[in-house]
Amino acid sequence: MSVVRGALFDKDGTLFDFAATWEAWAAVFLEGLTSDAHGAAELGKVIGFDYAQRRFQPDSVVIAGTPWEIAETLLPHMPGHSVTSLLDFLNEEAEQAPQVEAVPLVPFLSSLRQNGLRLGVATNDAEAPARTHLARAGVTGFFDFIAGFDSGHGGKPAPGQLLAFAEAVDLPVEQIVMVGDSTHDLQAGRAAGMRCVGVLTGLAERDVLAPHADAVFDDISALPAWIAAQGR
Protein backbone atom coordinates (compact mmCIF):
# COMPACT_ATOMS: atom_id res chain seq x y z
CA MET A 1 0.00 0.00 0.00
CA SER A 2 1.34 3.42 -0.93
CA VAL A 3 2.10 6.14 1.57
CA VAL A 4 -0.46 8.85 2.33
CA ARG A 5 0.61 12.27 1.09
CA GLY A 6 -2.71 14.09 1.21
CA ALA A 7 -5.67 14.30 3.59
CA LEU A 8 -9.07 15.69 2.65
CA PHE A 9 -11.44 16.54 5.49
CA ASP A 10 -15.16 17.00 5.76
CA LYS A 11 -15.91 20.05 7.92
CA ASP A 12 -19.00 19.58 10.09
CA GLY A 13 -18.72 16.53 12.31
CA THR A 14 -15.07 16.04 11.42
CA LEU A 15 -13.03 19.19 11.99
CA PHE A 16 -15.84 20.55 14.16
CA ASP A 17 -18.07 18.58 16.51
CA PHE A 18 -21.47 18.34 14.82
CA ALA A 19 -23.81 18.15 17.80
CA ALA A 20 -21.99 20.77 19.87
CA THR A 21 -21.97 23.17 16.93
CA TRP A 22 -25.23 22.69 15.06
CA GLU A 23 -27.87 21.47 17.51
CA ALA A 24 -27.92 24.77 19.40
CA TRP A 25 -27.74 26.71 16.13
CA ALA A 26 -30.67 24.82 14.58
CA ALA A 27 -33.11 25.99 17.23
CA VAL A 28 -32.16 29.63 16.64
CA PHE A 29 -32.33 29.16 12.87
CA LEU A 30 -35.84 27.68 13.04
CA GLU A 31 -37.00 30.44 15.38
CA GLY A 32 -35.76 32.95 12.82
CA LEU A 33 -37.99 31.38 10.17
CA THR A 34 -41.13 31.33 12.31
CA SER A 35 -42.95 33.51 14.79
CA ASP A 36 -43.19 31.13 17.74
CA ALA A 37 -41.81 27.99 19.35
CA HIS A 38 -44.66 25.86 18.00
CA GLY A 39 -43.83 26.87 14.44
CA ALA A 40 -40.14 26.18 15.06
CA ALA A 41 -40.96 22.74 16.42
CA GLU A 42 -43.13 21.90 13.40
CA LEU A 43 -40.41 23.01 10.96
CA GLY A 44 -37.92 21.01 12.99
CA LYS A 45 -39.88 17.85 12.25
CA VAL A 46 -39.57 18.59 8.53
CA ILE A 47 -35.77 18.61 8.65
CA GLY A 48 -35.37 15.86 11.26
CA PHE A 49 -34.69 18.07 14.29
CA ASP A 50 -36.33 17.59 17.69
CA TYR A 51 -36.82 21.20 18.78
CA ALA A 52 -37.73 20.34 22.36
CA GLN A 53 -34.73 18.06 22.85
CA ARG A 54 -32.40 20.19 20.66
CA ARG A 55 -31.31 17.05 18.84
CA PHE A 56 -31.04 15.94 15.22
CA GLN A 57 -32.45 12.62 14.08
CA PRO A 58 -29.87 10.31 12.48
CA ASP A 59 -31.57 10.64 9.09
CA SER A 60 -31.87 14.45 9.16
CA VAL A 61 -31.21 16.15 5.84
CA VAL A 62 -29.02 18.63 7.73
CA ILE A 63 -26.42 16.02 8.65
CA ALA A 64 -25.06 15.24 5.20
CA GLY A 65 -27.26 17.25 2.84
CA THR A 66 -26.35 20.48 1.11
CA PRO A 67 -27.92 23.83 2.07
CA TRP A 68 -29.81 23.66 -1.23
CA GLU A 69 -31.33 20.31 -0.23
CA ILE A 70 -32.28 21.72 3.17
CA ALA A 71 -33.93 24.72 1.51
CA GLU A 72 -35.83 22.46 -0.88
CA THR A 73 -37.06 20.37 2.06
CA LEU A 74 -38.31 23.46 3.90
CA LEU A 75 -39.88 25.16 0.87
CA PRO A 76 -43.29 23.41 0.84
CA HIS A 77 -43.80 24.58 4.43
CA MET A 78 -42.67 28.18 3.85
CA PRO A 79 -45.25 29.99 1.69
CA GLY A 80 -43.98 33.24 0.24
CA HIS A 81 -40.40 32.00 0.10
CA SER A 82 -38.29 30.63 -2.74
CA VAL A 83 -35.47 28.12 -2.59
CA THR A 84 -33.07 31.00 -3.23
CA SER A 85 -34.41 33.16 -0.41
CA LEU A 86 -34.30 30.22 2.01
CA LEU A 87 -30.79 29.34 0.84
CA ASP A 88 -29.60 32.91 1.36
CA PHE A 89 -31.07 32.97 4.88
CA LEU A 90 -29.61 29.55 5.68
CA ASN A 91 -26.11 30.54 4.52
CA GLU A 92 -26.22 33.86 6.38
CA GLU A 93 -27.29 32.15 9.59
CA ALA A 94 -24.76 29.33 9.14
CA GLU A 95 -21.90 31.82 8.95
CA GLN A 96 -22.80 32.93 12.48
CA ALA A 97 -22.83 29.42 13.97
CA PRO A 98 -20.20 29.16 16.75
CA GLN A 99 -17.95 26.23 15.80
CA VAL A 100 -16.71 23.78 18.43
CA GLU A 101 -13.42 22.19 17.35
CA ALA A 102 -13.37 18.39 17.47
CA VAL A 103 -9.74 18.62 18.64
CA PRO A 104 -7.46 21.68 18.90
CA LEU A 105 -7.09 22.27 15.19
CA VAL A 106 -4.01 24.50 14.96
CA PRO A 107 -1.56 21.99 16.52
CA PHE A 108 -3.27 19.06 14.77
CA LEU A 109 -3.08 20.59 11.30
CA SER A 110 0.36 22.05 11.92
CA SER A 111 1.68 18.58 12.70
CA LEU A 112 0.25 17.17 9.46
CA ARG A 113 1.79 19.99 7.43
CA GLN A 114 5.14 19.52 9.11
CA ASN A 115 5.01 15.91 7.97
CA GLY A 116 4.62 17.06 4.39
CA LEU A 117 0.92 16.37 3.84
CA ARG A 118 -1.22 18.37 1.45
CA LEU A 119 -4.53 19.22 3.08
CA GLY A 120 -8.02 20.08 1.90
CA VAL A 121 -11.63 20.55 2.97
CA ALA A 122 -14.58 19.14 1.04
CA THR A 123 -17.90 20.07 2.62
CA ASN A 124 -21.55 19.93 1.64
CA ASP A 125 -21.87 23.34 3.27
CA ALA A 126 -21.61 26.37 1.01
CA GLU A 127 -18.06 27.59 0.45
CA ALA A 128 -18.52 31.08 1.95
CA PRO A 129 -19.67 29.99 5.43
CA ALA A 130 -17.13 27.17 5.36
CA ARG A 131 -14.34 29.68 4.81
CA THR A 132 -15.76 31.86 7.59
CA HIS A 133 -15.73 28.95 10.03
CA LEU A 134 -12.17 27.95 9.13
CA ALA A 135 -10.99 31.56 9.38
CA ARG A 136 -12.51 31.95 12.83
CA ALA A 137 -10.61 28.87 13.94
CA GLY A 138 -7.42 30.37 12.49
CA VAL A 139 -6.77 27.40 10.20
CA THR A 140 -7.52 28.56 6.66
CA GLY A 141 -3.84 28.83 5.81
CA PHE A 142 -3.22 25.14 6.48
CA PHE A 143 -5.38 24.10 3.54
CA ASP A 144 -4.39 23.88 -0.11
CA PHE A 145 -8.00 23.41 -1.21
CA ILE A 146 -11.41 24.37 0.19
CA ALA A 147 -14.62 23.47 -1.62
CA GLY A 148 -18.31 23.62 -0.78
CA PHE A 149 -21.24 22.14 -2.64
CA ASP A 150 -21.45 25.37 -4.66
CA SER A 151 -17.76 25.56 -5.69
CA GLY A 152 -18.30 23.95 -9.07
CA HIS A 153 -17.44 20.34 -8.21
CA GLY A 154 -20.82 19.16 -6.90
CA GLY A 155 -21.53 17.71 -3.47
CA LYS A 156 -20.90 14.40 -1.75
CA PRO A 157 -21.50 11.44 -2.11
CA ALA A 158 -20.42 12.22 -5.69
CA PRO A 159 -16.61 12.34 -5.95
CA GLY A 160 -16.22 15.66 -7.79
CA GLN A 161 -14.76 17.64 -4.89
CA LEU A 162 -12.35 14.84 -4.06
CA LEU A 163 -11.06 14.49 -7.60
CA ALA A 164 -10.67 18.27 -7.79
CA PHE A 165 -8.50 18.17 -4.66
CA ALA A 166 -6.31 15.44 -6.11
CA GLU A 167 -5.82 17.53 -9.24
CA ALA A 168 -5.19 20.73 -7.28
CA VAL A 169 -2.39 19.17 -5.20
CA ASP A 170 -1.11 16.94 -8.02
CA LEU A 171 -1.39 13.68 -6.11
CA PRO A 172 -2.71 10.29 -7.25
CA VAL A 173 -5.94 9.37 -5.48
CA GLU A 174 -4.26 6.29 -3.97
CA GLN A 175 -2.07 8.63 -1.89
CA ILE A 176 -5.01 10.56 -0.41
CA VAL A 177 -7.28 9.74 2.53
CA MET A 178 -10.82 11.10 2.81
CA VAL A 179 -11.79 11.76 6.43
CA GLY A 180 -15.42 12.22 7.40
CA ASP A 181 -18.24 11.52 9.80
CA SER A 182 -20.98 10.42 7.39
CA THR A 183 -21.55 7.72 4.82
CA HIS A 184 -21.74 10.50 2.21
CA ASP A 185 -18.10 11.34 2.95
CA LEU A 186 -16.92 7.76 2.82
CA GLN A 187 -18.95 6.84 -0.27
CA ALA A 188 -17.43 9.82 -2.04
CA GLY A 189 -13.98 8.65 -0.98
CA ARG A 190 -14.57 5.16 -2.30
CA ALA A 191 -15.97 6.53 -5.57
CA ALA A 192 -12.82 8.63 -5.98
CA GLY A 193 -10.53 5.66 -5.29
CA MET A 194 -9.19 7.07 -2.01
CA ARG A 195 -8.64 5.46 1.35
CA CYS A 196 -11.33 6.40 3.86
CA VAL A 197 -11.31 7.10 7.58
CA GLY A 198 -14.49 7.64 9.59
CA VAL A 199 -14.77 9.65 12.80
CA LEU A 200 -17.44 9.64 15.50
CA THR A 201 -17.68 13.40 16.11
CA GLY A 202 -20.77 13.50 13.91
CA LEU A 203 -24.01 11.62 14.55
CA ALA A 204 -23.32 8.34 12.73
CA GLU A 205 -22.45 5.30 14.84
CA ARG A 206 -19.35 3.17 14.33
CA ASP A 207 -21.28 0.26 12.84
CA VAL A 208 -22.80 2.59 10.23
CA LEU A 209 -19.43 3.95 9.12
CA ALA A 210 -17.29 0.82 9.41
CA PRO A 211 -18.48 -0.93 6.22
CA HIS A 212 -17.37 2.09 4.19
CA ALA A 213 -14.07 2.87 5.94
CA ASP A 214 -10.54 1.54 6.26
CA ALA A 215 -10.65 2.65 9.90
CA VAL A 216 -13.04 4.43 12.28
CA PHE A 217 -11.77 6.58 15.15
CA ASP A 218 -13.38 8.52 17.97
CA ASP A 219 -12.01 11.73 16.46
CA ILE A 220 -9.31 12.99 14.10
CA SER A 221 -6.60 12.94 16.77
CA ALA A 222 -5.90 9.30 15.86
CA LEU A 223 -5.29 10.13 12.20
CA PRO A 224 -1.54 11.02 12.27
CA ALA A 225 -0.56 7.65 13.75
CA TRP A 226 -2.73 5.84 11.21
CA ILE A 227 -1.18 7.80 8.34
CA ALA A 228 2.32 7.07 9.64
CA ALA A 229 1.53 3.35 9.57
CA GLN A 230 0.48 3.39 5.90
CA GLY A 231 2.96 2.29 3.27
CA ARG A 232 5.37 0.64 5.67
Residue pairs with C-beta under 8 A, 6 or more apart in sequence:
1 230
1 231
2 172
2 174
2 175
2 230
2 231
3 175
3 230
3 231
4 117
4 175
4 176
4 177
4 195
4 227
4 230
4 231
5 116
5 117
5 118
5 171
5 175
5 176
6 117
6 118
6 119
6 120
6 165
6 166
6 169
6 171
6 175
6 176
6 177
7 112
7 117
7 118
7 119
7 120
7 176
7 177
7 179
7 223
7 227
8 119
8 120
8 121
8 122
8 145
8 161
8 162
8 165
8 176
8 177
8 178
8 179
8 189
8 194
9 15
9 119
9 120
9 121
9 122
9 179
9 180
9 220
10 121
10 122
10 123
10 156
10 178
10 179
10 180
10 181
10 182
10 185
11 121
11 123
11 125
11 130
11 133
11 134
12 18
12 21
12 22
12 123
12 125
12 181
12 202
13 63
13 180
13 181
13 182
13 199
13 201
13 202
13 203
14 102
14 179
14 180
14 181
14 185
14 199
14 201
14 202
14 220
15 101
15 102
15 105
15 121
15 134
15 137
15 139
15 220
16 99
16 100
16 101
16 102
16 133
16 137
16 201
17 100
17 101
17 102
17 201
18 56
18 63
18 181
18 201
18 202
18 203
19 55
19 56
19 203
20 100
21 97
21 98
21 99
21 100
22 56
22 62
22 97
23 49
23 54
23 55
23 56
24 54
24 98
25 93
25 94
25 96
25 97
25 98
26 44
26 47
26 49
26 54
26 56
26 62
27 40
27 44
27 49
27 51
27 54
28 93
29 90
29 93
30 39
30 40
30 41
30 43
30 44
30 49
30 51
31 37
31 40
32 89
32 93
33 39
33 40
33 43
33 74
33 78
33 89
34 40
34 42
34 43
37 51
40 51
41 51
41 52
42 77
43 74
43 77
44 50
44 51
46 73
46 74
46 77
47 60
47 61
47 62
47 70
47 73
47 74
48 56
48 57
48 59
48 60
48 61
48 62
48 63
49 55
49 56
49 57
49 60
49 62
50 56
50 57
56 62
56 63
56 203
58 203
58 204
60 203
61 69
61 70
61 73
62 70
63 182
63 202
63 203
63 204
64 124
64 156
64 182
64 183
64 184
64 185
65 73
65 124
66 124
66 125
66 126
66 149
66 150
66 155
67 87
67 90
67 91
67 94
67 124
67 125
67 126
67 149
68 83
68 87
68 149
68 150
70 86
70 90
71 83
71 84
71 86
71 87
71 90
72 83
74 81
74 86
75 81
75 82
75 83
75 86
78 86
91 126
91 128
91 129
94 125
94 126
94 129
95 128
95 129
95 132
95 133
97 129
97 133
99 133
99 136
99 137
101 137
102 199
102 201
102 219
102 220
103 219
103 220
103 221
105 137
105 138
105 139
106 137
106 138
106 139
108 220
108 221
108 224
109 119
109 139
109 142
110 142
111 224
112 119
112 142
112 223
112 224
112 227
113 119
113 142
115 224
115 227
115 228
117 227
118 144
118 169
118 171
119 142
119 143
119 144
119 145
120 143
120 144
120 145
120 146
120 147
120 165
120 168
120 169
121 130
121 134
121 143
121 145
121 146
121 147
122 145
122 147
122 156
122 161
122 162
122 165
122 178
122 185
122 188
123 130
123 147
123 148
123 149
124 148
124 149
124 155
124 156
124 184
125 148
125 149
126 148
126 149
126 150
127 146
127 147
127 148
127 150
127 151
128 148
129 148
130 146
130 148
131 140
131 146
134 140
134 143
134 146
140 146
144 165
144 168
144 169
145 164
145 165
145 168
145 169
147 153
147 161
147 164
147 165
149 155
151 161
153 160
153 161
153 163
153 164
154 160
154 161
155 161
156 180
156 184
156 185
156 187
156 188
157 183
157 184
157 185
157 187
157 188
157 191
158 188
158 191
159 188
159 189
159 191
159 192
161 188
162 173
162 176
162 178
162 188
162 189
162 191
162 192
162 194
163 173
163 192
165 176
166 172
166 173
166 176
166 192
166 194
173 192
173 193
173 194
174 193
174 194
174 195
176 192
176 194
176 195
177 189
177 194
177 195
177 196
177 197
177 214
177 223
177 227
178 185
178 186
178 188
178 189
178 192
178 194
178 195
178 196
178 197
179 185
179 196
179 197
179 198
179 199
179 220
179 223
180 186
180 188
180 189
180 196
180 197
180 198
180 199
180 202
181 198
181 199
181 200
181 201
181 202
181 203
181 204
181 209
182 202
182 204
182 209
183 204
183 208
183 209
183 212
185 196
185 198
186 196
186 198
186 209
186 212
186 213
187 212
189 195
189 196
189 212
190 196
190 212
195 214
195 230
196 212
196 213
196 214
197 213
197 214
197 215
197 216
197 217
197 223
197 226
198 204
198 206
198 209
198 210
198 212
198 213
198 215
198 216
198 217
199 216
199 217
199 218
199 219
199 220
200 206
200 209
200 216
200 217
200 218
200 219
201 218
201 219
201 220
206 216
209 216
210 216
215 226
217 223
217 226
